[in-house]
Amino acid sequence: MAEQDPLVVFTPSGKRGRFAVGTPILTAARQLGVDLDSVCGGRGICSKCQITPGVGEFSKHGVTVAPDALSPWNSVEERYDEKRGLKAGRRLGCQATVQSDVVIDVPPESQVHKQVVRKAATARDIVMDPATRLFYVEVDEPDMHEPTGDFERLARALKQQWQVEGLRADLTLMTKLQKVLRKGKWRVTVALHRDHRATRSTIVEIWPGLHESGLYGLAIDLGSTTIAAHLTDLETGEVKASSGIMNPQIRFGEDLMSRVSYGMMNPGGEVEMTTAVREALNTLAAEVAKEAGIEPALIVETVFVCNPVMHHLLLGIDPVELGQAPFALATSASLRIDAKELDLDTINPRAKVYILPCIAGHVGADSAAVALSEEPGKSQDLALMVDVGTNAEILLGDTSRVLACSSPTGPAFEGAQISSGQRAAPGAIEAIRIDPVTREPRFRVIGCDLWSDEEGFAEATATTGITGICGSGIIEAVAEMRIAGLVDPSGLIGSAAQTGTPRSQPEGRTHAYLIHDATDEGGPRITVTQGDIRAIQLAKSALYAGSRLLMDERGVDKVDRVVLAGAFGAHISPLHAMVLGMIPDVPLDKVTSAGNAAGTGARIALCNIAARAEIEQTVGRITKVETAIAPKFQEHFVNANAIPHATDPFPELRKVVNLPEVSFNTGGDDAEGGRRRRRRRG
């Protein structure tokens, strides 16, 4: 009976097979479809294929592994270990060969499709399979007897060594090809970009010899107020640097419709706005590259997510049609274009851009990114996902169906159009508590962990000062005023006599609540005015009305959980959001934050090519609800003006907080008049 070939078992995949003595471990892995990386194609120069052989008895696999189950170290491994060092017990899979039965562990860093844990709150990982990857090849030298061009021989080498077909390259690559091939002595590394819809690959960059300086991509969330960029290592998925800047288009209008109007009223206005945002993107790309200490030319891919108006202005498309029914997009499909078409000239000149699909006229690629990140269509319970911003985008869904809409909340949630409002920056009040008995406030500012009534606060904030109140701060301030009985359900601020605190101060025909007064030291006087309350009411009413429309469409009166998305959503207190009536009533532990879910979705699409096809299919299954023409939107909006709501009872909220039954719209000045009248009506 012929002796069997040795058994090779790979962990953690569990794949196994028998291979002849002398077979390289990398070859065995490839034949079994084991996820073992290699840029150099098994030449022993890239070190990507490191493995760890086991020794001893493995009863689970029915294998006993001898110490000499692999070939001894060879000169290639010795040289690599001497120059760069191999971890104890590691071998190079392309050099170590099978001698007898063996169990091989493939460590995470040696896997092609590495898993990157996205965040602790979810089990979902990002599986690394980027559209742009590195390949090392050895190219045949020119031969007078075989007159083929250098590009054709490079294409042949990639086909033979990596099974890459349909190779393309633009003219700028062709102009450097011959010099690089000769400098590398016909050994080069190419960055190849794969198109997920077609069997073709494009050379984005080429380097002589083995390129080991990495490959990077940008995941960009292009918002109407801020632009956030995440510089991501395309091999590991690690975010090397993140940065954000204000969208310079704000000078043309704080909200999206103002920008559409600017373009309509000013010939060439859309060109101005496109130029402004592209310049900002170039600045941002250069900044994150500098922060990470990498050459900008190593950024070879960018993924964008954005709302429809920003989508059109990024592309140089006049958004005028988005300002009027039926809110038609020039295109709602995903886009694959060259970075140079967007004037992105601070990254690699041949970099590729992928823009996620839009869902509808005012539900954009950023909502698609939230759907990719948070997967409402895979939720077993009914989940409401709200991306809070200047234009709130809302998803409601479970495994049976996903609905989407947008709601024009305006910029109040981000501190704009608020009397003491400012963007989230050091010195801005971000959290506040008001004692329900004394009506005295205490607060915390960005850049300091202490509360204002704690020892050392003044010293800790001496540098930044107390400069204003940001979005999360104004939400908490209005909610705390309602909890403390300073504001009635209609949103009216009571007088000093009605509320019992001198902090309720007259301001014209209305009142304002004084949070902080530093005018004696030349600082600001920070108040919450009646106008601020109204601005927050309008914003939160639009948000709640949008959610209710989706619930009507599903035929439900409640949802199982709420996810607050967006960089701003990450800083909102669930309790205060519910006191305001921003979101439907659910148990507070069922309100979670997904952080910048749109940015995370962009990073998933950057790191995993299959995710692009997935979100394109998902978007096609989402039902769009248009708030602008929905008959019940106005009814929901009006009812949601009350704090928390005029008709919805909010039973879960009332389990954790008692909201005073006060009314200041009585015309009386006595401190208790409003309370007595309100109670008698009950």
Long-range contacts (C-beta under 8 A, 24 or more apart in sequence): 6-69, 6-98, 6-99, 6-100, 6-101, 6-102, 7-63, 7-101, 7-102, 8-32, 8-98, 8-101, 8-102, 8-104, 9-58, 9-61, 9-63, 9-102, 9-103, 9-104, 10-34, 10-36, 10-103, 10-104, 10-105, 10-106, 11-103, 11-104, 11-105, 11-106, 12-105, 12-106, 13-106, 16-61, 19-98, 20-98, 21-97, 21-98, 21-99, 21-100, 22-71, 22-97, 22-98, 22-99, 23-97, 23-98, 24-93, 24-94, 24-95, 24-96, 24-97, 24-98, 25-49, 25-51, 25-70, 25-91, 25-93, 25-94, 25-96, 25-97, 25-98, 25-104, 26-93, 26-94, 28-98, 29-93, 29-104, 29-106, 34-106, 35-106, 35-111, 35-112, 35-113, 36-93, 36-106, 36-110, 36-111, 36-112, 37-110, 37-111, 37-112, 38-93, 38-94, 39-134, 39-135, 39-136, 39-189, 39-210, 40-94, 40-136, 40-210, 41-135, 41-136, 41-137, 41-161, 41-162, 42-94, 43-94, 43-136, 43-138, 44-76, 44-77, 44-80, 44-92, 44-94, 44-95, 45-136, 45-210, 46-136, 46-210, 46-212, 47-80, 47-84, 47-86, 47-92, 48-110, 49-92, 49-93, 49-94, 49-110, 50-86, 50-87, 50-90, 50-91, 50-92, 50-93, 50-107, 50-109, 50-110, 51-90, 51-91, 51-92, 51-93, 51-96, 51-104, 51-105, 51-106, 51-107, 51-110, 52-89, 52-90, 52-91, 52-104, 52-105, 52-107, 53-89, 53-91, 53-96, 53-102, 53-103, 53-104, 53-105, 54-102, 54-103, 54-104, 54-105, 58-103, 61-103, 63-101, 63-102, 63-103, 64-101, 65-100, 65-101, 65-102, 65-103, 66-100, 66-101, 68-99, 68-100, 69-98, 69-99, 69-100, 69-101, 69-102, 70-96, 70-97, 70-98, 70-99, 70-102, 71-95, 71-96, 71-97, 71-99, 109-236, 114-235, 114-236, 114-237, 116-236, 116-237, 116-238, 116-607, 118-373, 118-600, 118-604, 119-595, 119-600, 121-592, 121-594, 124-375, 126-237, 126-603, 126-604, 126-607, 126-608, 127-607, 127-608, 127-610, 128-235, 128-236, 128-237, 128-607, 128-608, 129-607, 129-608, 129-609, 129-610, 130-217, 130-234, 130-301, 130-606, 130-607, 130-608, 130-609, 131-193, 131-194, 131-195, 131-196, 131-301, 131-352, 131-354, 131-609, 131-612, 132-191, 132-192, 132-193, 132-194, 132-204, 132-215, 132-217, 132-234, 132-300, 132-301, 132-352, 133-191, 133-192, 133-194, 133-215, 133-234, 134-189, 134-190, 134-191, 134-192, 134-211, 134-215, 134-235, 135-161, 135-162, 135-164, 135-189, 135-190, 135-192, 136-187, 136-188, 136-189, 136-210, 136-211, 137-161, 137-162, 137-187, 137-188, 137-189, 137-190, 138-186, 138-187, 139-181, 139-186, 139-187, 139-188, 140-186, 141-186, 150-177, 150-178, 150-181, 151-177, 154-181, 154-188, 154-190, 158-190, 158-192, 158-201, 164-192, 164-201, 165-199, 165-200, 165-201, 166-198, 166-199, 166-200, 166-201, 167-200, 167-201, 167-202, 167-203, 168-200, 168-201, 168-202, 168-203, 169-202, 169-203, 170-202, 170-350, 172-349, 172-350, 173-203, 173-204, 173-205, 173-206, 173-350, 176-206, 177-206, 180-206, 180-207, 180-208, 181-208, 183-208, 184-208, 184-209, 185-209, 191-215, 191-300, 193-300, 193-301, 193-352, 194-609, 195-336, 196-609, 196-610, 196-612, 196-613, 197-336, 197-613, 202-350, 202-352, 203-350, 204-300, 204-301, 204-348, 204-350, 204-351, 204-352, 205-297, 205-300, 205-348, 205-350, 213-294, 213-295, 213-298, 214-294, 214-298, 215-298, 215-300, 216-240, 216-292, 216-294, 216-298, 216-299, 216-300, 217-299, 217-300, 217-301, 217-302, 217-303, 217-606, 217-607, 218-285, 218-288, 218-299, 218-301, 218-302, 218-303, 218-347, 218-606, 219-302, 219-303, 219-599, 219-602, 219-603, 219-605, 219-606, 220-281, 220-284, 220-302, 220-303, 220-304, 220-305, 220-602, 221-305, 221-306, 221-366, 221-369, 221-596, 221-598, 221-599, 221-602, 222-247, 222-277, 222-281, 222-304, 222-305, 222-306, 222-310, 222-314, 223-247, 223-306, 223-307, 223-310, 223-366, 223-389, 223-390, 224-249, 224-255, 224-256, 224-259, 224-307, 224-309, 224-310, 224-389, 224-390, 224-391, 225-250, 225-254, 225-389, 225-390, 225-411, 225-414, 225-416, 225-423, 226-567, 227-277, 227-280, 227-281, 227-284, 228-567, 228-596, 228-599, 229-284, 229-285, 229-288, 230-288, 230-599, 230-602, 230-603, 231-288, 231-289, 231-291, 231-292, 231-294, 231-299, 232-603, 232-606, 232-607, 234-300, 234-301, 234-606, 234-607, 237-603, 237-607, 239-603, 240-288, 240-292, 240-294, 241-288, 241-289, 241-291, 241-292, 242-288, 243-284, 243-287, 243-288, 243-291, 244-284, 244-567, 245-280, 245-283, 245-284, 245-287, 246-423, 247-277, 247-280, 247-310, 248-276, 248-277, 248-279, 248-280, 249-273, 249-276, 249-277, 249-313, 251-276, 252-276, 254-390, 254-410, 254-411, 254-416, 254-417, 255-390, 255-391, 255-408, 255-410, 255-411, 256-307, 256-309, 256-310, 256-322, 256-390, 256-391, 256-408, 257-323, 257-408, 259-309, 259-313, 259-319, 260-309, 260-319, 260-320, 260-322, 260-323, 261-323, 263-318, 263-319, 263-320, 264-320, 264-323, 270-313, 270-316, 270-317, 270-318, 270-319, 270-320, 271-316, 273-313, 274-313, 274-314, 274-315, 274-316, 277-310, 277-313, 277-314, 278-314, 278-342, 278-343, 278-344, 281-342, 281-344, 282-343, 282-344, 282-345, 282-346, 283-346, 285-344, 285-346, 285-347, 286-346, 289-346, 289-347, 296-346, 296-347, 296-348, 297-347, 297-348, 297-349, 298-348, 299-347, 299-348, 299-351, 300-347, 300-348, 300-350, 300-351, 300-352, 301-351, 301-352, 301-353, 301-354, 301-606, 302-339, 302-344, 302-347, 302-351, 302-352, 302-353, 302-354, 302-606, 303-353, 303-354, 303-355, 303-356, 303-602, 303-603, 303-605, 303-606, 304-353, 304-354, 304-355, 304-356, 304-365, 304-602, 305-355, 305-356, 305-364, 305-365, 305-366, 305-368, 305-369, 305-598, 305-599, 305-601, 305-602, 306-355, 306-364, 306-365, 306-366, 307-362, 307-364, 307-365, 307-366, 307-391, 307-393, 307-406, 308-358, 308-360, 308-361, 308-362, 308-363, 308-364, 310-364, 311-355, 311-358, 311-364, 311-365, 314-342, 314-355, 315-342, 315-355, 322-361, 322-362, 325-628, 325-629, 326-361, 327-360, 327-361, 327-362, 327-626, 327-628, 328-361, 329-358, 329-360, 329-361, 332-357, 332-358, 332-359, 332-360, 332-619, 333-357, 333-616, 334-365, 334-612, 334-615, 334-616, 354-605, 354-606, 354-612, 356-601, 356-602, 356-605, 356-612, 356-615, 357-615, 357-616, 357-619, 358-619, 359-404, 359-619, 359-622, 359-624, 360-404, 360-406, 360-624, 360-626, 361-626, 362-391, 362-393, 362-406, 362-628, 363-393, 363-404, 363-405, 363-406, 363-624, 364-393, 364-406, 366-393, 366-598, 367-393, 367-395, 367-404, 367-406, 367-598, 368-601, 368-615, 368-618, 368-619, 369-597, 369-598, 369-599, 369-600, 369-601, 369-602, 369-605, 369-615, 370-395, 370-565, 370-594, 370-597, 370-598, 370-601, 371-395, 371-402, 371-404, 371-601, 371-615, 371-618, 371-619, 371-622, 372-601, 372-604, 372-605, 372-611, 372-614, 372-615, 372-618, 373-594, 373-597, 373-598, 373-600, 373-601, 373-604, 374-563, 374-565, 374-594, 374-597, 376-402, 377-402, 377-618, 377-621, 381-560, 381-561, 382-554, 382-556, 382-559, 382-560, 382-561, 383-559, 383-560, 383-561, 383-562, 383-563, 384-547, 384-550, 384-551, 384-559, 384-561, 384-562, 384-563, 384-583, 384-584, 385-562, 385-563, 385-565, 385-594, 385-597, 386-543, 386-547, 386-562, 386-563, 386-564, 386-565, 386-569, 386-583, 387-565, 387-566, 387-569, 387-597, 387-598, 388-413, 388-543, 388-564, 388-565, 388-566, 388-568, 388-569, 388-572, 388-582, 389-413, 389-414, 389-566, 389-568, 390-414, 392-542, 392-543, 392-546, 394-543, 394-546, 394-547, 394-550, 395-622, 396-547, 396-550, 396-551, 396-553, 396-554, 396-559, 397-622, 401-554, 401-623, 402-618, 402-621, 402-622, 402-623, 403-550, 403-553, 403-554, 403-622, 403-623, 403-624, 403-625, 404-550, 404-622, 404-623, 404-624, 404-625, 405-546, 405-549, 405-550, 405-624, 405-625, 405-626, 405-627, 406-546, 406-627, 407-542, 407-543, 407-545, 407-546, 407-627, 408-542, 408-627, 409-539, 409-540, 409-542, 409-543, 410-535, 410-538, 410-539, 410-542, 412-471, 412-474, 412-535, 412-536, 412-538, 412-539, 413-471, 413-474, 413-475, 413-536, 413-539, 413-568, 414-470, 414-471, 414-568, 415-468, 415-469, 415-470, 415-471, 415-473, 415-474, 417-535, 418-469, 418-474, 418-532, 418-535, 418-536, 419-512, 419-527, 419-528, 419-529, 419-531, 419-532, 420-468, 420-469, 420-515, 420-524, 420-525, 420-526, 420-527, 420-528, 420-532, 421-468, 421-469, 421-470, 421-471, 421-474, 421-532, 422-467, 422-468, 422-469, 422-470, 423-470, 424-470, 424-471, 424-472, 424-568, 424-571, 425-467, 425-470, 426-464, 427-461, 427-464, 427-465, 427-466, 427-467, 427-468, 428-467, 428-468, 428-469, 428-470, 428-473, 429-466, 429-468, 429-469, 429-470, 429-473, 429-477, 429-515, 429-516, 429-526, 430-470, 430-472, 430-473, 430-571, 431-472, 431-473, 431-476, 431-573, 432-473, 432-476, 432-477, 432-480, 432-515, 433-476, 433-480, 434-477, 434-480, 434-481, 434-483, 434-484, 434-486, 435-484, 436-483, 436-484, 436-485, 436-660, 438-501, 439-484, 439-485, 439-486, 439-499, 439-500, 439-501, 439-503, 439-504, 440-501, 440-503, 441-480, 441-503, 441-515, 441-516, 443-473, 443-515, 443-516, 446-470, 452-516, 465-518, 465-523, 466-516, 466-518, 466-523, 466-524, 466-526, 467-524, 468-524, 468-526, 469-515, 469-526, 469-528, 471-568, 471-571, 472-568, 472-571, 472-572, 472-573, 474-528, 474-532, 474-536, 475-536, 475-572, 475-573, 475-576, 475-577, 475-580, 475-582, 476-573, 476-576, 477-513, 477-515, 477-528, 478-528, 478-532, 478-533, 478-536, 478-580, 478-643, 479-573, 479-575, 479-576, 479-577, 479-579, 479-580, 479-643, 480-576, 481-513, 481-528, 481-533, 482-579, 482-580, 482-643, 482-644, 482-659, 483-579, 483-657, 483-659, 483-660, 484-660, 485-660, 485-662, 485-675, 486-513, 487-533, 487-643, 488-662, 488-663, 488-664, 488-665, 488-674, 488-678, 489-642, 489-643, 489-646, 489-659, 489-662, 489-663, 490-641, 490-642, 490-643, 490-663, 490-665, 491-533, 491-534, 491-537, 491-641, 491-642, 491-643, 492-530, 492-533, 492-663, 492-664, 492-665, 493-528, 493-529, 493-530, 493-533, 493-664, 494-662, 494-664, 494-674, 495-664, 495-669, 497-669, 497-670, 497-671, 498-662, 498-664, 498-668, 498-669, 498-670, 498-671, 498-673, 498-674, 499-671, 500-671, 536-580, 537-641, 537-643, 538-641, 540-580, 540-581, 540-582, 540-640, 541-581, 541-637, 541-638, 541-640, 541-641, 542-637, 543-582, 543-583, 544-581, 544-582, 544-583, 544-584, 544-636, 544-640, 544-645, 545-627, 545-633, 545-636, 545-637, 545-640, 546-627, 546-633, 547-583, 547-584, 548-584, 548-632, 548-636, 548-640, 549-625, 549-627, 549-630, 549-632, 549-633, 549-636, 550-625, 551-584, 552-632, 553-623, 553-625, 558-584, 558-585, 558-586, 559-584, 559-586, 560-586, 560-590, 561-586, 561-590, 561-591, 561-592, 562-586, 562-590, 562-591, 562-592, 563-591, 563-592, 563-593, 563-594, 563-597, 564-591, 564-592, 564-593, 564-594, 565-593, 565-594, 565-595, 565-596, 565-597, 565-598, 566-596, 566-597, 566-598, 567-595, 567-596, 567-599, 569-593, 569-594, 569-595, 570-594, 570-595, 570-596, 575-656, 575-657, 578-644, 578-650, 578-652, 578-653, 579-643, 579-644, 579-653, 579-657, 579-659, 580-643, 580-644, 581-640, 581-642, 581-643, 581-644, 581-645, 581-648, 581-650, 584-648, 585-648, 585-649, 585-650, 585-651, 585-652, 585-653, 586-652, 587-652, 588-652, 588-656
